[in-house]
Amino acid sequence: MATSKSTWIFAAINRSQLSCRPVMLRITAGDEQSARRRLAADYILLFAGRLPCLGGRHA
């Protein structure tokens, strides 16, 4: 069975600019850990939400 992907939303602060305001980042991944692994090197992350990725065509 294939893993369904989700859009993960994080509030994030760039590690090289700690005095800046947080930004909202969205990333598509199979699970939260995978999403965090892709962003954690550059950002301090706070989970903000998850949206399912819906397949199919949109009119």
C-alpha positions, -999 to +999 in steps of 0.1 A: +000+000+000+014+034-010+019+061+017-004+090+011+013+124+012+002+154+031+011+191+031+027+199+065+026+234+078+052+248+102+059+282+118+096+286+112+125+308+122+156+308+101+185+295+122+209+321+107+185+350+115+171+343+149+159+379+154+135+378+124+098+370+127+086+335+121+074+326+086+049+299+076+063+271+055+045+244+037+061+211+025+047+179+010+059+147+026+046+113+037+049+120+074+058+148+099+093+134+106+102+134+069+090+170+065+110+181+095+141+163+083+140+184+051+137+217+069+154+213+103+189+221+091+179+256+082+149+263+104+136+260+140+102+245+135+068+246+153+041+223+140+011+244+127-010+219+107-015+191+082-036+191+050-042+159+030-030+160-006-060+153-028-055+135-061-075+140-092-085+168-115-100+201-105-125+219-127 
